[in-house]
Amino acid sequence: MIWKNFGYLSLFNLITIAFPLLTYPYLTQYLGADYFSKSIYIQTIISYFTVFVGFGINISGTKIIAAHRNDKNEIDKIFWQFFVVKLFLASISTMLLVLVVISFEDCFFYFLSFPLIYAELFFPQWYYQGMERMKNITIINLVSRVMVFLMIIFYVKGPSDVYVYLIIFSFIPFIVNFFSFSYLTFSDKILFKKEYCKISELKGIIKYSLPIFCSTFLSVIKDRTNIIIIGALIGAHQVIVYDFLIKVINVISGIYSSFTNAQFPYFVKNKDEEKYKKYTLYILISSLIMVLVSIIIINIIKSIGTLAGISILNILFFDEFNIIFYWLIWLVPLRALSYQIGMCKLIPEGLENKYTFTLLISTIIYMAGNGIVYLLKVDNLNVILFVLILSVFFEVIYRLLVSKLKS
């Protein structure tokens, strides 16, 4: 079952990686660097709020669903309690976002992106993972991505279509997720009862999910804040290249997080140290091979472009692409190990607070480093990216030490 789930989650990530590969060159050409980088900036701000709506439930919800998957009444109760919590958080996010952006000159751009908050609300990834039905996650993602891609190609033809792009990018996932959510509740007969909404129990869910939310939010800060820093200190073109590459790296990393997520329900129920060590070794070796293979592929693409008399990656400003790629590719093994140790060792052992603490310290290192970079106006990509890699490296070492002490 682990390998089957891993296969579906890997397909999910392949679909995700195909999206920026296909759309970014097109959007850079037709929207222009300034408008496209602006839309990326807006989506970065919105992403902080979608993480708040998610509140770590993709992990905490998976853990609870997996533990009660054979109890239909308990599953119904858990499902609706988590949904009500997310609905409450989505309402708060909407109000906060309105208050934050209402005074912005380009506030309309942000309002067009609001549906992304509710796309997160109606995507019960945690339910499918807990029930080990990763096929459903893959299908929903495929439908959404294909629809977005086709509508971008048909309707985005120039810089003035930036509004159209934002509508497509936010409304399509919301609509697909809403209908898939409705179908799920009907097909699985997940019945709602008013007694599920006891305030004390809902507070318990928030308290239980809080450490995971904090860790997820801290991870997003490290991923997305660089876009703001690069945009402020360097330029729009570099924002596009960074955002493109961090999405690609996230998906490559997602291959390993998919493998870890597929293991997670198993290790929640079984404390199997031998299997944990074996899978962790698989991840270490294969992720290092992935780094090597990725570097080779990039150089092959560059060579083919040179022989053909063109640079295939010119549309992505090849110099910046190289600099950013050779730093970010090391996130693959670092993240893979960190996530594996956290999800399959620390959390099943009840060490959620340690899981969060490692991310907190890592984020403090990241924010302190970039605070210095910003104050000194260091407009150097190498320095900005070094700070990111250093913070994740510390996270891995600390989690490894904690897991060894627990063993």
C-alpha positions as a Markdown table, in Angstrom:
| # | Residue | x | y | z |
|---|---|---|---|---|
| 1 | Met | 0.0 | 0.0 | 0.0 |
| 2 | Ile | 2.9 | 2.4 | 0.8 |
| 3 | Trp | 4.3 | 2.0 | -2.7 |
| 4 | Lys | 0.9 | 2.3 | -4.4 |
| 5 | Asn | 0.2 | 5.5 | -2.5 |
| 6 | Phe | 3.7 | 6.8 | -3.3 |
| 7 | Gly | 3.0 | 6.2 | -7.0 |
| 8 | Tyr | -0.2 | 8.3 | -7.0 |
| 9 | Leu | 1.5 | 11.1 | -5.0 |
| 10 | Ser | 4.5 | 11.0 | -7.3 |
| 11 | Leu | 2.1 | 11.4 | -10.3 |
| 12 | Phe | 0.5 | 14.3 | -8.4 |
| 13 | Asn | 3.9 | 16.0 | -8.2 |
| 14 | Leu | 4.7 | 15.3 | -11.8 |
| 15 | Ile | 1.5 | 17.0 | -12.8 |
| 16 | Thr | 2.4 | 19.9 | -10.5 |
| 17 | Ile | 5.9 | 20.3 | -12.0 |
| 18 | Ala | 4.5 | 20.3 | -15.6 |
| 19 | Phe | 2.3 | 23.3 | -14.9 |
| 20 | Pro | 5.1 | 25.9 | -14.4 |
| 21 | Leu | 7.2 | 24.3 | -17.1 |
| 22 | Leu | 4.4 | 24.9 | -19.5 |
| 23 | Thr | 2.9 | 28.2 | -18.3 |
| 24 | Tyr | 5.9 | 30.3 | -17.1 |
| 25 | Pro | 7.5 | 30.9 | -20.5 |
| 26 | Tyr | 4.1 | 31.7 | -22.0 |
| 27 | Leu | 3.1 | 34.1 | -19.2 |
| 28 | Thr | 6.5 | 35.8 | -19.2 |
| 29 | Gln | 6.1 | 36.4 | -22.9 |
| 30 | Tyr | 2.5 | 37.5 | -23.0 |
| 31 | Leu | 2.0 | 39.3 | -19.6 |
| 32 | Gly | 5.5 | 40.7 | -19.5 |
| 33 | Ala | 8.0 | 40.4 | -16.6 |
| 34 | Asp | 6.5 | 43.3 | -14.6 |
| 35 | Tyr | 2.9 | 42.2 | -14.6 |
| 36 | Phe | 3.7 | 38.5 | -14.2 |
| 37 | Ser | 6.1 | 39.2 | -11.3 |
| 38 | Lys | 3.4 | 41.4 | -9.7 |
| 39 | Ser | 0.9 | 38.5 | -9.9 |
| 40 | Ile | 3.5 | 36.2 | -8.3 |
| 41 | Tyr | 3.9 | 38.7 | -5.5 |
| 42 | Ile | 0.2 | 38.8 | -4.9 |
| 43 | Gln | -0.1 | 35.0 | -4.9 |
| 44 | Thr | 2.8 | 35.0 | -2.4 |
| 45 | Ile | 0.8 | 37.2 | 0.0 |
| 46 | Ile | -2.3 | 35.1 | -0.5 |
| 47 | Ser | -0.3 | 31.9 | 0.2 |
| 48 | Tyr | 0.3 | 33.0 | 3.8 |
| 49 | Phe | -3.4 | 33.2 | 4.3 |
| 50 | Thr | -4.1 | 29.8 | 2.7 |
| 51 | Val | -1.6 | 28.2 | 5.0 |
| 52 | Phe | -3.5 | 29.7 | 7.9 |
| 53 | Val | -6.7 | 28.1 | 6.6 |
| 54 | Gly | -4.9 | 24.8 | 6.2 |
| 55 | Phe | -3.6 | 25.1 | 9.8 |
| 56 | Gly | -1.5 | 22.0 | 9.6 |
| 57 | Ile | -4.6 | 19.8 | 9.1 |
| 58 | Asn | -3.1 | 18.0 | 6.1 |
| 59 | Ile | -0.8 | 16.4 | 8.7 |
| 60 | Ser | -2.9 | 16.4 | 12.0 |
| 61 | Gly | -6.1 | 15.4 | 10.1 |
| 62 | Thr | -4.3 | 12.6 | 8.3 |
| 63 | Lys | -3.0 | 11.2 | 11.6 |
| 64 | Ile | -6.4 | 11.2 | 13.2 |
| 65 | Ile | -8.3 | 9.8 | 10.1 |
| 66 | Ala | -5.7 | 7.0 | 9.8 |
| 67 | Ala | -6.2 | 6.0 | 13.4 |
| 68 | His | -10.0 | 5.8 | 13.1 |
| 69 | Arg | -10.4 | 4.8 | 9.5 |
| 70 | Asn | -12.5 | 1.7 | 10.4 |
| 71 | Asp | -15.0 | 3.6 | 12.5 |
| 72 | Lys | -17.5 | 5.2 | 10.1 |
| 73 | Asn | -19.3 | 7.3 | 12.8 |
| 74 | Glu | -16.0 | 8.7 | 14.1 |
| 75 | Ile | -14.8 | 9.4 | 10.6 |
| 76 | Asp | -17.9 | 11.5 | 9.9 |
| 77 | Lys | -17.4 | 13.4 | 13.1 |
| 78 | Ile | -13.7 | 14.1 | 12.5 |
| 79 | Phe | -14.4 | 15.1 | 8.9 |
| 80 | Trp | -16.9 | 17.8 | 9.8 |
| 81 | Gln | -15.1 | 19.0 | 12.8 |
| 82 | Phe | -12.0 | 19.7 | 10.7 |
| 83 | Phe | -14.1 | 21.3 | 8.0 |
| 84 | Val | -15.8 | 23.6 | 10.5 |
| 85 | Val | -12.4 | 24.6 | 11.9 |
| 86 | Lys | -11.2 | 25.4 | 8.4 |
| 87 | Leu | -14.4 | 27.3 | 7.6 |
| 88 | Phe | -13.8 | 29.5 | 10.7 |
| 89 | Leu | -10.2 | 30.1 | 9.8 |
| 90 | Ala | -11.2 | 30.9 | 6.2 |
| 91 | Ser | -13.6 | 33.6 | 7.5 |
| 92 | Ile | -10.9 | 35.1 | 9.7 |
| 93 | Ser | -8.5 | 35.1 | 6.8 |
| 94 | Thr | -11.0 | 36.8 | 4.5 |
| 95 | Met | -11.6 | 39.6 | 7.0 |
| 96 | Leu | -7.9 | 40.1 | 7.8 |
| 97 | Leu | -7.0 | 40.1 | 4.1 |
| 98 | Val | -9.6 | 42.7 | 3.3 |
| 99 | Leu | -8.3 | 44.9 | 6.2 |
| 100 | Val | -4.7 | 44.5 | 5.0 |
| 101 | Val | -5.2 | 45.2 | 1.3 |
| 102 | Ile | -8.1 | 47.6 | 1.2 |
| 103 | Ser | -5.8 | 50.6 | 1.3 |
| 104 | Phe | -3.5 | 49.2 | -1.4 |
| 105 | Glu | -3.5 | 50.9 | -4.8 |
| 106 | Asp | -3.8 | 47.6 | -6.5 |
| 107 | Cys | -6.3 | 46.0 | -4.0 |
| 108 | Phe | -8.5 | 44.7 | -6.9 |
| 109 | Phe | -5.7 | 42.3 | -7.8 |
| 110 | Tyr | -5.8 | 40.8 | -4.3 |
| 111 | Phe | -9.6 | 40.6 | -4.3 |
| 112 | Leu | -9.5 | 38.6 | -7.6 |
| 113 | Ser | -7.2 | 36.1 | -5.8 |
| 114 | Phe | -9.5 | 35.6 | -2.8 |
| 115 | Pro | -11.0 | 32.3 | -4.1 |
| 116 | Leu | -7.6 | 30.6 | -3.4 |
| 117 | Ile | -8.4 | 30.8 | 0.3 |
| 118 | Tyr | -11.7 | 28.8 | -0.3 |
| 119 | Ala | -10.0 | 26.4 | -2.7 |
| 120 | Glu | -7.9 | 25.4 | 0.3 |
| 121 | Leu | -11.0 | 25.1 | 2.4 |
| 122 | Phe | -12.7 | 22.6 | 0.0 |
| 123 | Phe | -9.7 | 20.4 | -0.6 |
| 124 | Pro | -9.7 | 17.6 | 2.0 |
| 125 | Gln | -6.3 | 16.2 | 1.2 |
| 126 | Trp | -6.0 | 15.1 | 4.8 |
| 127 | Tyr | -9.1 | 12.9 | 4.5 |
| 128 | Tyr | -7.8 | 11.1 | 1.3 |
| 129 | Gln | -4.3 | 10.6 | 2.8 |
| 130 | Gly | -5.7 | 9.2 | 6.1 |
| 131 | Met | -7.9 | 6.8 | 4.1 |
| 132 | Glu | -4.9 | 6.0 | 1.8 |
| 133 | Arg | -6.8 | 7.1 | -1.3 |
| 134 | Met | -4.1 | 9.2 | -3.0 |
| 135 | Lys | -5.6 | 8.5 | -6.4 |
| 136 | Asn | -8.4 | 11.0 | -5.6 |
| 137 | Ile | -5.8 | 13.7 | -4.8 |
| 138 | Thr | -4.1 | 13.1 | -8.2 |
| 139 | Ile | -7.3 | 13.2 | -10.2 |
| 140 | Ile | -8.5 | 16.5 | -8.6 |
| 141 | Asn | -5.1 | 18.1 | -9.2 |
| 142 | Leu | -5.0 | 16.9 | -12.8 |
| 143 | Val | -8.4 | 18.3 | -13.6 |
| 144 | Ser | -7.7 | 21.6 | -12.0 |
| 145 | Arg | -4.2 | 22.1 | -13.6 |
| 146 | Val | -5.4 | 21.1 | -17.1 |
| 147 | Met | -8.4 | 23.5 | -16.9 |
| 148 | Val | -6.1 | 26.4 | -15.7 |
| 149 | Phe | -3.6 | 25.7 | -18.5 |
| 150 | Leu | -6.1 | 25.5 | -21.3 |
| 151 | Met | -7.8 | 28.7 | -20.2 |
| 152 | Ile | -4.5 | 30.6 | -19.9 |
| 153 | Ile | -3.6 | 29.6 | -23.4 |
| 154 | Phe | -7.0 | 30.6 | -24.8 |
| 155 | Tyr | -7.6 | 33.8 | -22.9 |
| 156 | Val | -4.3 | 35.4 | -21.8 |
| 157 | Lys | -2.9 | 37.2 | -24.9 |
| 158 | Gly | -1.3 | 40.4 | -23.5 |
| 159 | Pro | -0.4 | 42.5 | -20.4 |
| 160 | Ser | -3.9 | 43.8 | -20.1 |
| 161 | Asp | -5.1 | 40.2 | -19.5 |
| 162 | Val | -3.4 | 40.1 | -16.1 |
| 163 | Tyr | -6.9 | 40.4 | -14.5 |
| 164 | Val | -8.0 | 37.4 | -16.6 |
| 165 | Tyr | -5.0 | 35.4 | -15.5 |
| 166 | Leu | -5.7 | 36.1 | -11.8 |
| 167 | Ile | -9.3 | 35.1 | -12.2 |
| 168 | Ile | -8.4 | 31.8 | -14.0 |
| 169 | Phe | -5.7 | 31.0 | -11.5 |
| 170 | Ser | -7.9 | 31.5 | -8.4 |
| 171 | Phe | -11.4 | 30.6 | -9.5 |
| 172 | Ile | -10.8 | 27.3 | -11.4 |
| 173 | Pro | -9.1 | 25.5 | -8.3 |
| 174 | Phe | -12.0 | 26.8 | -6.1 |
| 175 | Ile | -14.7 | 25.5 | -8.5 |
| 176 | Val | -13.0 | 22.1 | -9.0 |
| 177 | Asn | -12.3 | 21.7 | -5.3 |
| 178 | Phe | -15.9 | 22.7 | -4.3 |
| 179 | Phe | -17.5 | 20.2 | -6.6 |
| 180 | Ser | -15.1 | 17.4 | -5.7 |
| 181 | Phe | -15.8 | 18.1 | -2.0 |
| 182 | Ser | -19.5 | 17.9 | -2.6 |
| 183 | Tyr | -19.1 | 14.7 | -4.5 |
| 184 | Leu | -17.0 | 13.2 | -1.7 |
| 185 | Thr | -19.5 | 13.9 | 1.0 |
| 186 | Phe | -22.2 | 12.4 | -1.2 |
| 187 | Ser | -20.3 | 9.3 | -2.4 |
| 188 | Asp | -18.9 | 8.5 | 1.1 |
| 189 | Lys | -22.1 | 9.4 | 2.8 |
| 190 | Ile | -20.3 | 11.7 | 5.3 |
| 191 | Leu | -23.3 | 12.9 | 7.3 |
| 192 | Phe | -23.2 | 16.2 | 9.2 |
| 193 | Lys | -24.7 | 16.4 | 12.7 |
| 194 | Lys | -25.0 | 19.5 | 14.9 |
| 195 | Glu | -23.5 | 17.8 | 17.9 |
| 196 | Tyr | -20.2 | 17.6 | 16.0 |
| 197 | Cys | -19.8 | 21.3 | 16.5 |
| 198 | Lys | -19.1 | 21.4 | 20.2 |
| 199 | Ile | -16.9 | 24.4 | 20.9 |
| 200 | Ser | -14.7 | 22.4 | 23.4 |
| 201 | Glu | -13.9 | 19.7 | 20.8 |
| 202 | Leu | -13.2 | 22.3 | 18.0 |
| 203 | Lys | -10.8 | 24.1 | 20.3 |
| 204 | Gly | -9.2 | 20.7 | 20.9 |
| 205 | Ile | -8.6 | 20.3 | 17.2 |
| 206 | Ile | -7.1 | 23.8 | 16.9 |
| 207 | Lys | -4.8 | 23.1 | 19.9 |
| 208 | Tyr | -3.8 | 19.7 | 18.5 |
| 209 | Ser | -3.0 | 21.2 | 15.0 |
| 210 | Leu | -1.3 | 24.3 | 16.3 |
| 211 | Pro | 2.3 | 22.9 | 16.5 |
| 212 | Ile | 2.0 | 21.5 | 12.9 |
| 213 | Phe | 0.5 | 24.8 | 11.6 |
| 214 | Cys | 3.4 | 26.7 | 13.2 |
| 215 | Ser | 5.9 | 24.4 | 11.5 |
| 216 | Thr | 4.1 | 24.6 | 8.1 |
| 217 | Phe | 3.9 | 28.4 | 8.3 |
| 218 | Leu | 7.5 | 28.7 | 9.2 |
| 219 | Ser | 8.4 | 26.5 | 6.2 |
| 220 | Val | 6.3 | 28.8 | 3.9 |
| 221 | Ile | 8.0 | 31.9 | 5.3 |
| 222 | Lys | 11.4 | 30.4 | 4.2 |
| 223 | Asp | 10.0 | 29.4 | 0.8 |
| 224 | Arg | 8.1 | 32.5 | -0.1 |
| 225 | Thr | 9.7 | 35.5 | 1.6 |
| 226 | Asn | 12.7 | 35.3 | -0.7 |
| 227 | Ile | 10.3 | 36.4 | -3.5 |
| 228 | Ile | 9.6 | 39.7 | -1.6 |
| 229 | Ile | 13.3 | 40.2 | -0.8 |
| 230 | Ile | 14.5 | 39.5 | -4.3 |
| 231 | Gly | 11.8 | 41.7 | -5.8 |
| 232 | Ala | 12.8 | 44.6 | -3.4 |
| 233 | Leu | 16.6 | 44.3 | -3.8 |
| 234 | Ile | 17.2 | 42.9 | -7.3 |
| 235 | Gly | 14.3 | 42.9 | -9.8 |
| 236 | Ala | 11.2 | 41.5 | -11.5 |
| 237 | His | 13.0 | 39.1 | -13.8 |
| 238 | Gln | 14.8 | 37.5 | -10.9 |
| 239 | Val | 11.5 | 37.1 | -9.1 |
| 240 | Ile | 10.1 | 35.1 | -12.0 |
| 241 | Val | 13.1 | 32.9 | -12.3 |
| 242 | Tyr | 13.2 | 32.2 | -8.5 |
| 243 | Asp | 9.5 | 31.5 | -8.3 |
| 244 | Phe | 9.7 | 29.2 | -11.3 |
| 245 | Leu | 12.6 | 27.3 | -9.9 |
| 246 | Ile | 11.4 | 27.1 | -6.3 |
| 247 | Lys | 8.2 | 25.6 | -7.7 |
| 248 | Val | 10.2 | 23.0 | -9.7 |
| 249 | Ile | 12.4 | 22.3 | -6.6 |
| 250 | Asn | 9.2 | 22.0 | -4.5 |
| 251 | Val | 7.9 | 19.4 | -6.8 |
| 252 | Ile | 11.1 | 17.4 | -7.0 |
| 253 | Ser | 11.1 | 17.6 | -3.2 |
| 254 | Gly | 7.5 | 16.6 | -3.3 |
| 255 | Ile | 8.6 | 13.2 | -4.7 |
| 256 | Tyr | 10.3 | 12.5 | -1.4 |
| 257 | Ser | 7.6 | 14.1 | 0.7 |
| 258 | Ser | 5.1 | 11.9 | -1.2 |
| 259 | Phe | 7.1 | 8.9 | -0.1 |
| 260 | Thr | 7.2 | 10.2 | 3.4 |
| 261 | Asn | 3.4 | 11.0 | 3.4 |
| 262 | Ala | 2.7 | 7.5 | 2.1 |
| 263 | Gln | 4.7 | 6.0 | 5.1 |
| 264 | Phe | 3.1 | 8.4 | 7.6 |
| 265 | Pro | -0.1 | 6.5 | 8.3 |
| 266 | Tyr | 1.9 | 3.3 | 8.7 |
| 267 | Phe | 4.3 | 4.7 | 11.3 |
| 268 | Val | 1.5 | 6.3 | 13.2 |
| 269 | Lys | 0.2 | 2.8 | 13.8 |
| 270 | Asn | 3.5 | 0.9 | 13.9 |
| 271 | Lys | 6.7 | 1.7 | 15.6 |
| 272 | Asp | 9.0 | -0.1 | 13.1 |
| 273 | Glu | 12.5 | 1.2 | 13.6 |
| 274 | Glu | 14.1 | -1.1 | 11.0 |
| 275 | Lys | 11.7 | 0.0 | 8.3 |
| 276 | Tyr | 12.1 | 3.6 | 9.2 |
| 277 | Lys | 15.9 | 3.4 | 8.9 |
| 278 | Lys | 15.7 | 1.5 | 5.6 |
| 279 | Tyr | 13.3 | 4.1 | 4.0 |
| 280 | Thr | 15.4 | 7.0 | 5.3 |
| 281 | Leu | 18.5 | 5.5 | 3.7 |
| 282 | Tyr | 16.5 | 5.2 | 0.4 |
| 283 | Ile | 15.7 | 8.8 | 0.6 |
| 284 | Leu | 19.2 | 10.0 | 1.3 |
| 285 | Ile | 20.8 | 8.0 | -1.5 |
| 286 | Ser | 18.2 | 8.7 | -4.1 |
| 287 | Ser | 18.0 | 12.4 | -3.3 |
| 288 | Leu | 21.7 | 12.8 | -3.8 |
| 289 | Ile | 21.4 | 11.0 | -7.1 |
| 290 | Met | 18.6 | 13.4 | -8.0 |
| 291 | Val | 20.9 | 16.3 | -7.5 |
| 292 | Leu | 23.5 | 14.8 | -9.8 |
| 293 | Val | 20.9 | 13.9 | -12.5 |
| 294 | Ser | 19.3 | 17.4 | -12.3 |
| 295 | Ile | 22.7 | 19.1 | -12.9 |
| 296 | Ile | 23.4 | 16.8 | -15.8 |
| 297 | Ile | 20.0 | 17.4 | -17.4 |
| 298 | Ile | 20.5 | 21.2 | -17.1 |
| 299 | Asn | 23.9 | 21.0 | -18.8 |
| 300 | Ile | 22.5 | 18.8 | -21.5 |
| 301 | Ile | 19.7 | 21.3 | -22.2 |
| 302 | Lys | 22.3 | 24.1 | -22.3 |
| 303 | Ser | 24.5 | 22.2 | -24.7 |
| 304 | Ile | 21.6 | 21.3 | -27.0 |
| 305 | Gly | 20.6 | 25.0 | -27.1 |
| 306 | Thr | 24.2 | 26.1 | -27.9 |
| 307 | Leu | 24.5 | 23.6 | -30.7 |
| 308 | Ala | 21.2 | 24.6 | -32.2 |
| 309 | Gly | 22.3 | 28.3 | -32.1 |
| 310 | Ile | 19.8 | 29.2 | -29.4 |
| 311 | Ser | 19.6 | 29.2 | -25.6 |
| 312 | Ile | 16.5 | 27.2 | -24.7 |
| 313 | Leu | 16.3 | 29.0 | -21.3 |
| 314 | Asn | 16.7 | 32.6 | -22.6 |
| 315 | Ile | 13.1 | 33.2 | -21.8 |
| 316 | Leu | 14.1 | 32.6 | -18.1 |
| 317 | Phe | 17.2 | 34.8 | -18.2 |
| 318 | Phe | 19.7 | 32.1 | -18.2 |
| 319 | Asp | 22.4 | 33.7 | -16.0 |
| 320 | Glu | 20.0 | 34.0 | -13.1 |
| 321 | Phe | 18.6 | 30.6 | -13.8 |
| 322 | Asn | 22.0 | 29.0 | -13.3 |
| 323 | Ile | 22.8 | 30.9 | -10.1 |
| 324 | Ile | 19.5 | 30.1 | -8.5 |
| 325 | Phe | 19.3 | 26.5 | -9.7 |
| 326 | Tyr | 22.8 | 25.5 | -8.3 |
| 327 | Trp | 21.8 | 26.8 | -4.9 |
| 328 | Leu | 18.2 | 25.6 | -4.7 |
| 329 | Ile | 18.9 | 22.0 | -5.9 |
| 330 | Trp | 20.5 | 21.3 | -2.6 |
| 331 | Leu | 17.1 | 21.8 | -0.9 |
| 332 | Val | 16.1 | 18.5 | -2.4 |
| 333 | Pro | 18.2 | 16.2 | -0.1 |
| 334 | Leu | 18.0 | 18.6 | 2.9 |
| 335 | Arg | 14.3 | 18.9 | 2.8 |
| 336 | Ala | 13.8 | 15.2 | 2.1 |
| 337 | Leu | 15.8 | 14.1 | 5.2 |
| 338 | Ser | 14.2 | 16.8 | 7.4 |
| 339 | Tyr | 10.7 | 15.9 | 6.4 |
| 340 | Gln | 11.3 | 12.1 | 6.8 |
| 341 | Ile | 12.8 | 12.5 | 10.2 |
| 342 | Gly | 10.0 | 14.9 | 11.3 |
| 343 | Met | 7.0 | 13.0 | 9.9 |
| 344 | Cys | 8.1 | 9.4 | 10.4 |
| 345 | Lys | 10.1 | 9.7 | 13.7 |
| 346 | Leu | 9.3 | 12.8 | 15.7 |
| 347 | Ile | 5.5 | 13.1 | 15.1 |
| 348 | Pro | 4.7 | 9.4 | 15.6 |
| 349 | Glu | 6.7 | 9.5 | 18.8 |
| 350 | Gly | 4.6 | 12.4 | 20.1 |
| 351 | Leu | 7.4 | 15.0 | 19.6 |
| 352 | Glu | 5.3 | 17.5 | 17.6 |
| 353 | Asn | 6.8 | 20.3 | 19.8 |
| 354 | Lys | 10.3 | 19.3 | 18.8 |
| 355 | Tyr | 9.2 | 19.2 | 15.2 |
| 356 | Thr | 8.0 | 22.8 | 15.4 |
| 357 | Phe | 10.9 | 24.0 | 17.5 |
| 358 | Thr | 13.4 | 22.9 | 14.9 |
| 359 | Leu | 11.5 | 24.9 | 12.3 |
| 360 | Leu | 11.3 | 27.9 | 14.6 |
| 361 | Ile | 15.1 | 28.0 | 15.2 |
| 362 | Ser | 15.7 | 27.5 | 11.4 |
| 363 | Thr | 13.3 | 30.3 | 10.6 |
| 364 | Ile | 15.0 | 32.6 | 13.1 |
| 365 | Ile | 18.3 | 31.9 | 11.4 |
| 366 | Tyr | 16.7 | 32.6 | 8.0 |
| 367 | Met | 15.0 | 35.8 | 9.1 |
| 368 | Ala | 18.0 | 37.2 | 10.9 |
| 369 | Gly | 20.2 | 36.5 | 7.9 |
| 370 | Asn | 17.8 | 38.1 | 5.5 |
| 371 | Gly | 17.2 | 41.0 | 7.9 |
| 372 | Ile | 20.9 | 41.8 | 7.7 |
| 373 | Val | 20.8 | 41.4 | 3.9 |
| 374 | Tyr | 17.9 | 43.8 | 3.6 |
| 375 | Leu | 19.2 | 46.4 | 5.9 |
| 376 | Leu | 22.6 | 46.4 | 4.2 |
| 377 | Lys | 20.9 | 46.4 | 0.8 |
| 378 | Val | 22.9 | 43.4 | -0.4 |
| 379 | Asp | 21.7 | 42.9 | -3.9 |
| 380 | Asn | 23.4 | 39.5 | -4.4 |
| 381 | Leu | 21.5 | 36.4 | -5.2 |
| 382 | Asn | 24.3 | 34.1 | -3.8 |
| 383 | Val | 24.1 | 35.7 | -0.4 |
| 384 | Ile | 20.3 | 35.5 | -0.2 |
| 385 | Leu | 20.2 | 31.9 | -1.3 |
| 386 | Phe | 23.1 | 30.9 | 1.0 |
| 387 | Val | 21.0 | 32.1 | 4.0 |
| 388 | Leu | 18.1 | 29.9 | 2.9 |
| 389 | Ile | 20.3 | 26.8 | 2.5 |
| 390 | Leu | 22.1 | 27.4 | 5.8 |
| 391 | Ser | 18.8 | 27.6 | 7.7 |
| 392 | Val | 17.5 | 24.3 | 6.2 |
| 393 | Phe | 20.9 | 22.6 | 6.9 |
| 394 | Phe | 20.6 | 23.5 | 10.6 |
| 395 | Glu | 17.0 | 22.1 | 10.6 |
| 396 | Val | 18.2 | 18.7 | 9.4 |
| 397 | Ile | 21.1 | 18.5 | 11.8 |
| 398 | Tyr | 18.9 | 19.4 | 14.8 |
| 399 | Arg | 16.2 | 16.9 | 13.9 |
| 400 | Leu | 18.7 | 14.2 | 13.4 |
| 401 | Leu | 20.2 | 14.8 | 16.9 |
| 402 | Val | 16.7 | 14.8 | 18.5 |
| 403 | Ser | 15.8 | 11.5 | 16.7 |
| 404 | Lys | 19.0 | 9.9 | 17.8 |
| 405 | Leu | 18.5 | 10.9 | 21.4 |
| 406 | Lys | 14.9 | 9.6 | 21.3 |
| 407 | Ser | 16.2 | 6.2 | 20.0 |
